[in-house]
Amino acid sequence: MNIAVLGTGKVGSTLGARLTSRGHRVLYGSRTPRGADRLDHRSAVASCDLVITALPGDDVLGVLEEIGDEALGDKILLDPSATITPQIATGHTGDGVAVRVQERFPRTRVVKTLNTMNFAIMVDPLASVPAASVFVSGDDIAAKKAVTGLLGDLGWPDTGIIDLGGIGTATATEQAGSLYFATVRALGDARFSLTVSR
Ligand SMILES: NC(=O)c1ccc[n+]([C@@H]2O[C@H](COP(=O)([O-])OP(=O)(O)OC[C@H]3O[C@@H](n4cnc5c(N)ncnc54)[C@H](OP(=O)(O)O)[C@@H]3O)[C@@H](O)[C@H]2O)c1
């Protein structure tokens, strides 16, 4: 797939590197473009099929507004973002990022996933834990299928992928940010998975 990764921080560079190694063509969108594969946000999106918003949760809508409806069109948008307080204490409450993005860009096919674990677990889920879960939320079935395929490329087994349903369910996983950070503080370590066992 042709993938635009917006944001070149920990999540963006980790997902981008792994997806490139799996044969995908990745272009990065950045506030500081340089070179052939690190472009401005809109240019990165222009030639891709799927956009990953590896951006601070509070900045996702603003960056997408600058890119604009026309450029985003009906592309798939994989949103792994989280909104956290300056104290890194609690997740955002109220309407989540993914719901607000989907409402603002109704043609764009938003899928929320990968927002409930550390970036290292995102691309190597079973390296340090025996089982791991990743949640998927979105209204468009084909978009969720494409994203689930990418999760497989990242190393997620089918049994660990939980389709929660429509985009409204994304807010539940965004609010799990509070639990995630409380657990990081308690364990002093981010190498764990919030996992559904049954
Ligand atoms: N780190 C994790 O383990 C983890 C786990 C789950 C979810 N998340 C979520 O994933 C997202 C990315 O996390 P991260 O750890 O990669 O963060 P990060 O290391 O801080 O990187 C975020 C990137 O977003 C861009 N950016 C920063 N401020 C911006 C602004 N005001 N406007 C536009 N772009 C901006 C920057 O890229 P450029 O300089 O290239 O523009 C920056 O490198 C966040 O929403 C985070 O909460 C992170």
The ligand as a Gaussian input file, in Angstrom:
#p B3LYP/6-31G(d) Opt

LIG

0 1
 N        4.478000       6.742000      22.288000
 C        3.609000       5.724000      22.494000
 O        4.010000       4.648000      22.981000
 C        2.152000       5.895000      22.122000
 C        1.280000       4.831000      22.364000
 C       -0.059000       4.953000      21.974000
 C       -0.515000       6.116000      21.382000
 N        0.359000       7.152000      21.195000
 C       -0.146000       8.361000      20.567000
 O        0.378000       8.422000      19.244000
 C        0.588000       9.780000      18.873000
 C        2.062000       9.977000      18.528000
 O        2.821000       9.654000      19.683000
 P        4.411000       9.746000      19.705000
 O        4.828000       9.021000      20.918000
 O        4.974000       9.375000      18.390000
 O        4.635000      11.295000      19.936000
 P        5.949000      12.115000      19.577000
 O        7.143000      11.248000      19.698000
 O        5.863000      13.344000      20.417000
 O        5.748000      12.484000      18.036000
 C        4.644000      13.219000      17.571000
 C        5.034000      13.847000      16.257000
 O        3.943000      14.665000      15.841000
 C        4.436000      15.850000      15.223000
 N        3.936000      16.985000      15.997000
 C        4.240000      17.337000      17.281000
 N        3.578000      18.450000      17.650000
 C        2.845000      18.824000      16.583000
 C        1.960000      19.911000      16.347000
 N        1.704000      20.841000      17.278000
 N        1.392000      19.996000      15.116000
 C        1.638000      19.074000      14.141000
 N        2.486000      18.021000      14.325000
 C        3.066000      17.898000      15.536000
 C        5.949000      15.785000      15.284000
 O        6.450000      15.352000      14.022000
 P        7.143000      16.405000      13.017000
 O        8.152000      17.141000      13.853000
 O        7.738000      15.577000      11.951000
 O        6.058000      17.322000      12.519000
 C        6.236000      14.772000      16.356000
 O        7.433000      14.101000      16.165000
 C        0.144000      10.618000      20.073000
 O       -1.198000      10.995000      19.920000
 C        0.294000       9.647000      21.228000
 O       -0.529000       9.986000      22.330000
 C        1.675000       7.066000      21.543000

